[in-house]
């Protein structure tokens, strides 16, 4: 009997590889169908009991040269890949997904465009304290060509004893100043019942980090004809963040701006940890514009400029930061707000750095 040559053995391996490929693809198609059925039934895609039963059945028939642990590892990877196929099918259905809409969404805010490839800024005080305070900041912004005015009227705070904002009076101040200076109002709403009322005063409804998964608020914001700036939750994954945006868009509102504002980690050097990699991931996986809030992500005015530069370099559509006429006496977050001269230097430095283009 002729001993097989190396070439013959390799040819046999190549043929088996193709057979395995064909079988894996057939298995994948079946797994996708299972995923569709599970979605219709509302059942979880991952079933650990079923996986263990399958592995046991495979190992019971195994009598080859591979170690049992090796066979188990290979099939667990196959199971994992099949589960990812099912999840990819689910993501295709998301309205915010890049797979659903290839071209970028551009949000037009009274002529100020977010997502068109040009850098923009959203600036203003952390909290609305008075007409004079807001007017002073707004005038400084307008002098720099910035029209997107942010300010907190409703302030969800960690402590119930901290300043909670002026509420409706704060919104009225923002609206008055914006009308006087031809600016755009961006302000947070925390109660679904206030959404309808807020449309009279704000141009952009901000949903803060603590409310990213307030699903009734998301649905209410999605049901009105106002742009929504959605901030990432304190410890939210990117998938959770994207699905929160889907809640808004599923109600018909397509004018959504995503905002990376730092997430909670074990690091204490900054208020939060700026997840700068979230910007290109969000822009790749969704068609929505992405803003980076350098104020809340760092909590330190000395880090605002370098973090803003990083955000612009990695493709952010806009930078958000806070400005106060006299941060030392601010009613909230005094350590992280810029004063007017610092703001002017900040903008001068950044305007020389163009946004990343595709």
N, C-alpha and C positions, 0 to 999 in steps of 0.2 A: 504493500500500500504506500502510495506517494505521500511524503510528509508535506503538509501545507506550508506554503511560503508566507513570508511577512506580507507581501502584497495581497495575497489571497485572503489572509486574515483581516487585513485592513479593509478590504473590499466588503467582507462580511459585516464588519462593524459599521461601515457607512450605510449599508442596506438596512441594518437594524435601526440605526439612528433615524432614517427616514420613516421607517415603520412606527417608531416611537413618536416622532413628530406628528404623524397622521393621527395616531391614537390620542395624543395629548390635545390636539385641536378638536377632535370629536368630543372628548371629555369636556373641553372648555365650552363648546356650544351647548351641551346638555346642562352644564353648571349654570350658564346664563339663563336658560329656560327655567331652571329651578328657582333662580333668583327672582324672575318675573312673577312666578307663582307665589313665592313667599311675600313679595311686595303687595300683591293683590289680597293676600290673606292677612296681611299685617303682622306676620311673624318675623322673628329675628333671622338674619341671614346666617349667622354663626351658631352652630348647634354642636357644643362640645361632646354631648353624649353620642350623637351620630358619628362624629369624627373618631371617637374612641372605638366604637363598634366596627367601623371600617378598617381602622388600623389593626385591630385584633384579628379580623377576618383575613387580612393580607398576611400578617405574621404567621397565622396558623397554616397557611399554604406555602410559606417560604422554606425552601430547602437548598438554596443556591450558595455560591461562594461568598456573598456579601454578609457581613455581620447583620444581625437583626436590627441593631441600633442604626446602622447605615440605611437600611431599607425604610425604617420608620422616619428617619430624617428626610429622605428623598420624598416620601409620600406626604409628609407634613408640609413640605414646600409646595408640592402640587396642590394640596388643599388650600394653602394660603393664597396661591396665585389664582385659583378658581374663585375664592371669596373676593379678591380684588377685582376680578372681572365683573362680578355682580355689582360691586360698589361703583365701578366705572359706568355701568349701564344706568345706575341711579343718578349719577352726577350729570349725565347727558340731558336729563330731564329738567335740570335746574335752569330757571330763566336767567339767572345771573352768570351762568357758566359761559366760558369762552367757546365751548362746544356748541352752545345754543346760538350765540351771536359772535361772529368772528371780529367784526369791526368794533373799535372802542366806542363806548358811550361818552358823549360830551354833554356835560350839564351846563346849561346856559342860565346864569343868574343875573338877569337884567343887563346882559351884555358882557358880564364877566364869565369867561368860560373855563371850566375845570375839566381837564382831560383832552385838550386839543393839542398837546405837545408843548405848550408854553407854560412857564412857571407862574404860579399865582400865590397870593398870601391871604391868610385869614387871621386877622389880628384884633386885639381889643382887650379890655379888662377881664379878669377872672370873674368878678361879680359887679353888677351894676349897683353903684352906691348913690349916685346923684346925677342930675343933668349935667352939671359943670364938669364932673369927672369924665363922663362919657364923651362930652363935646370936646374936651381938651385932647383926649386920645384920638378921637375921630378926625379932628383937624390935622393932627400930626400925621395920621395915616393918609389923609387925602393929599397932603403936601408931597407924599412919596408915591402918589398914584395908586394907592390901595383903597379899594371900595368895599371889601368884604369885612364887615364889622361884627365881631363876636362879643358876646357879653352874657353873663349868667344872671337870669332873673329868678329862676327856681334852682336852688343849690342843694342837691342831696349830699349831706355831709356825714362823715363817719360818726361824729358825736352829735347827739341831738341838741347840744347846747351851743354849737358853733353857728355862725351867721348862715341863715337859710335862704337869703335873697329877699328882694323886694316884691317878688311875685308879679302880679299883673301890672303894678306901678312901674316895675323895672322894664317890662316889655313896652310900656307906653313911652318911657324915656328913650329906649333904643329906636323905636319907630319915629319919634319926633326928630331925633338927631339925624337919623338916616334920611328922612324926607328933606331936612334942611340942607344936607350936604350931598344928596344923590348917592346914597350908599345902600348896601344890601345887609339885612339883619340876619344873623345866625345866632340862634339861642336855643337852649335846652328846654324840652318839655318832659315832665316826669309822670304826668297823669293822663291816661287815655281820655278822660273826660274833658281835659283842657285843650285837646288837639284842635277842635273846631274853633274855639275861642282864639287860639294862638294864630290861626291863619289870618286874622285881622292885623296882626302886628309883625309877624316874622316872615321872612322870605325863604329861610332854610330851617327846617325843624331838626335840631340836634338831639340825638338819642345817646345819652351818656353811657359810659362803660358799665355802670352799675345796673343799667336798664337794658343792656344788650339782649338779654333773654326774657325781657318783660313782653311776652308774646302778644298780649292784648294791646300794649302800646305800639308795638311794631305793626300790628294789623290796622290800628287806627291811623297811624302815620301813612300807611300804604293806601289808605282810602281817600286821602285828600290830595288836592292839586298843588302840593308844595314839595320842593326838593327836600331830601332827607340826608343829613350827615350822620352816619352811623359809626359810633366808636366801638372798638374791640373791647370785650369784657376783660376784667382784671386778670382772669386766669383762663380765658377762652382759647381753645385751639382754633387754628385757621378754619377748619371744617365747620366748627360751631359758629364762627364769625360769618362765614359765607352763607350758612343756612339761616342766620338771623336776617341777612340782607334779602334772602329769598322770601321770608315772611312779608317783607315790605313789598317786594315786586309782585308777589303772588296776588296782591290786592289791586294791582293795576298801576302802581306808581313806579315808573322806570328811572326817575331822576334821583339816583342814589349815589352818594359819595362815601367811600369807605375811609375810616380814619384809624391808623395805627397809633396808639397812644401809650405803648409800653405795657408789659405784663408783669405780674407779681412773681418774683423768684426769691431765692434765698439771699440775693445780693442786697446789701444795705447802703452801698455807696451812692446810689441814686434812688429817687422816690419809687420808680419802677424800672424795669429793664427794657430798653428800646429794642424791639425785635426788628432790626433793620431788614433782615432777610424776608420779612413778611411782605414788603413792598413788591419785589419782583414776582414772588409767588402769587400774590393776589392779582397782579396785572397779567400773569400768565394764565391763571385758572379762571379769572372772571374778566368781563369787559368793562368793569366799572372803574372810574378814576379813584386814585388813592392819595390821601393826605397823610402827612406825618405831624403829629402834635408833639413838638419838642419840649414844650413846657411841662406837661403832665408825665411824659415819659422819663424826664430827668429830675424835675423838681429843683433844678439848680440853674440859676441864670448864667453861671460861668461855662455851662456846657451847651447852652442853646445854639451858639454859632457853629461849633464843630459838628454837632448832631444834625443841624439843618443842612450843612454842606454834605454830610453823608447821605441824607435823605434825597437831596437833589441829585447827587451823583448816581444814586442807585435807581432813579427813575420816578420819584414821587411827583405827582402833578401839582401839589401845593404844600406849603408849610404853614402850620398853625402855631401861634405863640401868643403869650399874654403881655399886655402893656398897661402900666398904671402911672398916673402923673407923679405919685409919691408912694412907691411900694412899701416903704417902712410903716405907713399908717393904713395900708390896705386891710379891709375887713376879712379877707381870705387869701391864703397862699402868698404871703408877702415875699417869701424867700425866692420864689421862682419867676416873679414878674419883672420885666424890664422897665426902667424909667424912660422918658422921652429921648434923652440923648443916647442912651444905650440902644433903643429901638432904631434910631436914625442910623447909627453906626452898623447895626445888624443888617438893615436893609441895603445900605450902601455896599457892604461886603458881598451880600448874596446876589444882588442884581448883576454883578459882574460874572456870575456863574450860571450859565444857561442850563435849562433842564435837559435831561437826557432825551434824545430823539431816537425813534426807531430806525 
